[in-house]
Amino acid sequence: MILSLYVKNFVLIDELTLDFQNGFSAFSGETGAGKSLFIDAISILCGAKVSPSFIQKGAQKAVLEMCVEVHKKHPSLQKLAEAEIEVEDHSFIISKTFTQEGKSTTKVNSRNVTAAFLRDLMSDVIDIHSQHDSQYLLNPKSHLGLLDNFVQDDDLTSSVRTAYKDYKQKQQELDTLLEKEFNQEDLDFFMFQLDEINALDASENEIEELENYQKDMMAFERVSKALNEAMQAIDTSSYENIYEATKALDELEQEALVKIKEEMLNAYYLIDEQKDALHAYANSLEYDEEKLNQVQERLFQIQKIVRKHGHTFKDVLLKKEELVSKIELFSDRDAAIALKQQEIEQLYKEFYKHASKLSEKRKQRAKELEKEIQVQLEDLYLPNAKFEITFTNQDSVHGIDGVEFYISMNKGESLRPLTKVISGGELSRLMLGLKVIFTKLQHIETIIFDEIDTGVSGKVAYAIGQKMKELAKVTQVFSITHLAPVAAHADAHYLVRKEEVNDHTSTSIVSLSYDERIRELAMISTNSLSDKALDAAKELLDSCEESHG
């Protein structure tokens, strides 16, 4: 959720700080007051493009900042961790500064990030929905994922994904096998490379031992000098006097002195033991130039083969496996092809077993989802709308199903893909109903509706307000609205207003009190502050608050 928003020198906004709570917040104001600026600022902080035209006239730069909080398992936190951006209490701060010269900086928790990273980071955090938007719900590629979120069987979908990848990997191996036919020259070259690796007869343990020995010998002079200095210091010291001091305390029985004596004795014996250990280590050191030369020559030969086949010794081992496989293939290509085909058949059976189980579960849950969406549509006064989830056969990493949402908005009308629904008002209500269900499955923390209630009124407007209030139980909701029945359902109401002072025009956004809300609702409804209009506005606000407890 958005905890706070700071805007400075942004178009008509001089400087603005807003703090938000969870729940449903409505934003209203006269046409041209600058409500779209609020959306623009948040969009830019989600990675939208920016230009100097957004900078207030007379200013050199604009500054935008937003503090966002997500739940502890939100995918954005994993993205931040992978980028090594530290986060405290599941919240982070996004800032954007841009100048008249076209320069801009984007930061997350004071770390510079790219616009592409920011867009990816915020894709699951904030969803901005206008009347004609075409985001994830209108994208057929998202429909299968949405259904799987509703199915909620991660283990089964993971099993399908793994089985499909194993099957495709083996299929690619067969395709490569069928495309290649080796000649005698190829075989001779493969044998030469394999003999070269086998002749090396190296192992990772041997390499580690050789490198450690070389490291010790290269540091011999420095280590030897330090050891001699340390031994001279301790040999010429008078630490033996510590022992004599303890003897002087032998006859004393005070508890504190007995403890001091014991600690002094421990210190003496420890120093004496470490002195012997230091001498023993120094005596064990031996600089063998001949052996060092042999070690370096052996490492050179190993590194020569490593560079030839990759970057690490593991690459050499992988190359060896590849060469053995190619040589075996040359010896009996037909048998190798037959074996691959058998393996592919078995792997596909395994994939199809898991995918069929998932498909059956999807189709069962799809019926439940259709019923839930139908309820939402009826609540939003779309009684003739019919929603259906269609399935097609399509093998992929996601299983054997292709999924797309279909809808008809009127009686007798054929079902069509969701993307073909073009009526603005009906589409807005349809999308609102869908988002009540899917937002909680998509990890969305804040959803912003930008005047999606345009073209509706009366009971439909009231129903839209109710639905937004319902959605606010699972996510933070912002709504830019011109309708009193929508704004009256909100937990908080903000007024966007434009002021002109001394030839300077500025936009401000203020939170309204209870009495101020009544006045604003009256103006929205009737453009009047008569007693009748105020009484009607109060009755609307009170009834909405009572209906939500």
N, C-alpha and C positions, 0 to 999 in steps of 0.2 A: 504494500500500500504506500501511497505518497504521504509522507509525514509533513513535509514542508516544501514550499516553492519560493525562490527568491528571483526577482526580475529587476534589471536596472538598464535604463536607456534603450528600451525595446519598443520601437515604433512610437506609440502614444503613451507608453508606461514610463514614468520618471523613475520611480523606485517602489517596489512592492514586495512585501513579505507576507505569506499566508501559511498558517498552520492548519492541518487537517486531522480529522479523526476517522475511524472506520465508520462504515454505514453508508447512507445515501445523502449526497450533497447536491443541491440544485443551484444552478447559476442562471439568473435572468437579467434582462436589461433591454433598453430600447435598441432598435435596429441601428447599427452603426456605432454603438457604444464601445465596441472592442471585445466582444465575447470571443471572437475567433482568435484574438491574440493569446488568450489563455491556452487554447488548444495548440496554437502554433509554438508557443514556448515549450510545452510538454513534448510536442512532436520532435522538436530540435534536440531536446535532451534524451530522446529515444533513438537518435541517429538520423533524423531527417536533414535534408540539405539546408544550408543557410547562406544568406547573401548579405552584403553591406546594406541593402535596402531595408533590412529589419532594424538597423541602428537609428535611434532617435535623431532627428535633425539637430545639428549643432554639437552632437557628442562624437567622440573619437572611437569609442568601443561600446559594445553591449555585453552584459554579464547575465548568465542564466545559471541557476543552481537548484538542484532538487535532491531531497533526502528521501530514500526509499527503504522500506522494510519488507522483508519476505519471510516466509516460514522456514524453519530450520532445514527442511529437506528440499527446498526449491532448487531446480536445476541451475539457476543463475549463480548460486553459491559455488557450484562445481566449476563453472566457467571462470569465475573469479579466482578460485584456487589454482586452476591450471595456468592462469596468467600471472600467478604469484602476487595477487593483490589481496592484502590482508583485510579482513572484515571482522567487525565486532558486533555482537548482539543481532546478527542476521540483517544488518542495515548497512547501506553504503550511500555515498554522496557523489552525484554526477554534476560536473560543472562544465560550462561552455563559455568561452570568451572569444569574440570575433571583432575585427577592426574594420575601419573604412578602407584600409589598404587591401582587404581580402584575406588577411591572416587570421587563423583561428587555432585555438587549443582546446582539446577535449580531455577531461580528466575524470577518473573514477578513484575516489579516496586518494586524491592528490597524485595519482599515477597517470601519465599520458597514455591515451589509448586511441585507436583509429576509429573512424566513423563506422566501419564495417564491424569491428568488435562490439561497439556500442549497440548497433542494430541487433546483432545476434544476442547480446546480453539481455536486452529489454524485450525481445520478441515474446517471451513467456511471462513478462511482468505486467506490462500495460497494453491494453487493447483499446484503440481509439476507433469508434464506430460512428460513421456518418450515415446519412440516409442512403447513399449510393455506394457504400464501400464494398470491397470485394476481397475481404481477408479470408481467414482459414475456413469459415463455414461455406463460402462460395467456391472454394477450391476443391474440385473432385478428388484431387490427390490426398486431401486431408481426411476424407470421409471414412476410409478404412481405419485410420488411426483413431478417429473420434469414436467409432464403434468399438474398437478394441479397448479404449479407455473405459467405455461403458461396460464391456464384458468383464474387465478386471481379472484376467488370468495371465499374469506375467510369466509364470513358469511354463505354461503351454506355448505362449508366443515365442519365448526364448528357445524352447525345444525345436519348434518349427524353423526358426531362423538358423539355428546351428545345423540342423539336418539338411536344410537347403544349401547352405554354404559348403558342407562336406560333399554333397551331390554335385554341385557346380564345379568344385575344385577337381573332382575326379573326371568330370566331363571335359574340362579344359585340358587335363593331362591326356585324355584319349584323342582330342582334336589335334594336339601337338604331335602326338604319336602318328596319327594318320597323315599329317602334312609332311613329316620328315622321312626321308629315306637316305640312310647313310651308305657311303661307298667305302672301299678298302682304305683310302687315304684318311677318311674320318676316323675309322677304327684305329689305324696306326697312331693317329694324333691323340686319341683318347687314351690308348694304352701307354703312350709316352708320358702324358700328364699324370696318369695314375701311378706309374712306376716311379716318377719323380717324387710324388707325395709319399708313397710307401717307403722309398729309400731314405727320406728325411727322418722317419720313425720318431717323430716328436710327440709330446703330450703337453697339455696345459700345465700340469704339475711341474714338468721339467722346465718349461719356460719361466714359470714363476720362481723356481729355485735359481735358475741362471741369472735372472734379472735382479734378484735380491743379492746374490753374490757380487755381481758387477757393481751394484749400488754401494755395498759395504766397502769394496776395494777402492772405488773411486773416492770414497770419503775417508780412506785409511789415514792419510796424513793429518787431516783435521781432527779425527777421533783420537788418534795416537797422541797428538799434542795436548788435547784437552785432558786425556787420561793422566798423562805425566804431570800436568799442573795440579790436577785434583789429588793425585797420590802424594806429591810433594807437600801440598798444603796440609793434608791430614797426617802425614808421617811426622811432620815438624810441629804439629800442634800439641797442646798439652791436655788433650781430652782425658788422659789417664788420671789427671787430678780430680776428675769427677768421682772416680772410684775412691780416692783417698778422702774426699769430702764425705762420702757416705759412711766410711769407717769411723769418722769423727762423730757421727750421729748415732753410732751403735748403742751407746749406753742410755740414750734418751727414750722415754716411753710416751711422750705426748702424742696423742692421736694425729694431730696435724703434721708433726715432724716425721712421724713414721710413714705417713703417706708421701711426704716430700721425698724422703729417703728412697722409697720404692720407685717413684717416678724417675729419680736421678739414676738409680741402678739400671732401670729399663733403658734409659737414654744411653748410658755407657755401653751396655751390651749390644744395643742396636747399632751404635756407631762402630763398635769393634767388629761386628759381623759384616757390616757394609764395607768396612775397610778391607777385610779379607776378600769380599766379593769383588771389589774394585780391582785388587791385585790379580785375582784369578782371571777376570775378564781381560785385563791387559796382557797377561801371559798367554792367553788363548789367541790373541791377535797375531796373524802371520801374513805378511805381504808376499804372495807368490805371483810374481810377474808372468811366469810361464803359464800358470793355470788361468790367470786373468786373460791372457791372449787367447787361450783355447776357448774360454767361455765367450769372449767377444766374437770370435770366429764362428762359433756354433750359433749364437744369436743372429749374426749377419746372414747365415745360410737359412735360418728359419724365417727371418723377416723378408728375405728375397722371395721365398715361396708365398708368404702371406700377401705381399704386395702384388704378386702375380694373380692371386685369386680373390682379393678383397681387401679388407682392412684389419681383420682380426683372425686369430687361429681358428675360431669357430667357422669362419668363412671357408677355410681350407678343408675342414671336416665336411661341410656341406657340399663342397665341390667334389670331394672324394665320393660321397654318396651318389651324386649326380653322374659321375663318370662310370661308376659301377653299374648304375641303372642303364646307361646308354650302351655299355658294352654287352650287358645281358640282352638288351633289346636287339642289338645287331645279330646276336647269336640265334635268337628265335623270335622274330618280330610278330609272326602270326599268333603264337602262343601268348605273347604279351598283350596284343590287342584283345584277344578273347578273354584274358583275365581282367583287363580294364572294363570290358563290357559287362562282365559278371558283377564286378564291384559296383559299377554304376547302377545296374538293375537293382541290386540289393539296397544301395543307398537311397534310390528313389522310392522304393517300397517303404523304407523307414521314414522318409520325409512325408510321403502320402499318408501314412498311418497317423502321424501327429497332425498334419494339416487337415485331414478329414475330421478328426476329433474337434479341432479348433473351429472348422467351418460349421459343424453341427451346433456348437455352442454359440457361435456368432448369430446363426439364423434364429435360434431360440431367443437370445437376448434382443435381437433386432425387433422382434414382435413386441417385446416389452417396451423398448425405446419408442417405437411408433405410437404406442398407446400413451406414453408420457407426453410426447410432443403433441399429440392430438388434444390432450387436456389443455396444454398451454395455448394452443391455437383457439380453442373454444373460449378460454378465459379472456382472450384478446379480441373477441367478437369477430372471429373468422370461422363461423360455424360450417361453412361449405368447403373449407380447405381440407384436403386429404394428403397426408404425408406417407411416403412409402420408401423403404430401403431396398434397392434392387441389387441382386447378386449376379455376377458373371464368372465363368471359369477362367482363371488366370493364374498360372504358376509363377510364383515370385518368392522372394525371401520372406514375405509376409504370409505365405500359404497358397491356397488354391482359389482364393476368392478375389474378385474385383468388386468393389462396392461403390455405389453412388446414390445420393439422396434425390428422390423425385417428389414432385408436388403438383397438385392442381388446386387452384384457388376458387373455382366456381363449379356449381353443379353441372354434370354432364361434360365437363372439360377433361381431356385426356391428361394423364400424368406426364409431366415434363421434367427434365433435369432442373435442379434448383437454380442453376446459373441462368436459366431461360426466363425466370420470373422477373419482370421488369417494372411492375407497378410500384411506384415509390412508397405510398402509404402502406399498402399491403406487405410489401417486402420488409419494411421497417418493423412492422408488428411480427411478421414471421421470424425475422432475425432475432428480435428481442425474446420471443418464446424459445427459440433454439438456444440462445445464450444463457438463459436461466438454467438449462440442463447441462450444457457443455462447458461453461466457464469454470465450474468447480472441478471438472475433469482435466482442464487444460493448464492448471497451475497459475492462471491469471490472477494477479493480486489487485489490479485496478482496471475497471472498464469505464470508458468515457463515451457517453452518447452525445453526439453533436447534432442537436436539433432533429432527431429522428422522428419526433412527433409532429412535424410539419404536415399540414393537410388533414389532421384529425381533430375531433372536438367531442364534447359531451361525454357519454359513457365510455367511449373508446379511450379518450384521454385519461379518464379516471382509472381505467383498467391498466393503461400503460404505467401510470404512477404506482399502482399496486404491484405490478410485476417488477418494476425497478426496486421497490422496497423489498420484495421477496428475494431478488437477486443479491441485495446488499447484505443478506444474512450470511453469504459465503464469500463475498468479495467486496472491496470498496467500490462504490458507484458514484460517478460524477455525471450530471446531465445538464447540458445547455438547453434550456427550454423556453418556449413562449406561452406555455399552458399552465394556468393556475392549478388545475387538478393534478398535474404531474408534480409541480413544485410543492404543493401542500403535503404530499406524502413524504417529503424529504426530512431527514434528521437535522440537516443544517441548510440554510438558504443564504446564498451570496448574491449581492447586487453588483452588477457591472455598470458603471456610469462614466460618462464623459463630461469633463468640465472645461470651460474656457475662461482663462484669467489673463488679462493683459496680452491679448493676441497669442496666448500659448494654450494649446489644447492637450489635455492629458486624460488618460483612462485610469480609473482606480477600481478595486474590487474590495467590498466590505461585507463582513458577516452581519446578518440582520438579527435583531432581537425579536421576541414574540410580537410585540406591537408593530415593529417595522415590517415584519413579514405580512401582517394583515393588510397594511397599507400597500405593499408591493403586489400582493395577490389581487387586491381591489383594482389597482391600476392595470395589471395584466388582463383581468377579466373584462373590465368596463371602461378603462381609461378615465375613471372617475373616483373621487374620494368622498362621495356623498354618503350619508348615513346608511342608506340602503345598500350601497356597494360595500361599505366596510362591514356591515352586519353579515352580508352574504359571504364575504371573505373569511370572517371569523368563524362562521358556522362551518365552512368548508375545511378550514385548518383544524378546528376542534374535532370534527367528525373523522378526519384522517388520522389524527393522533389517537382517538378512541378506538378506531378500527384495528390499530396495531398494538393496542395495549399500552 
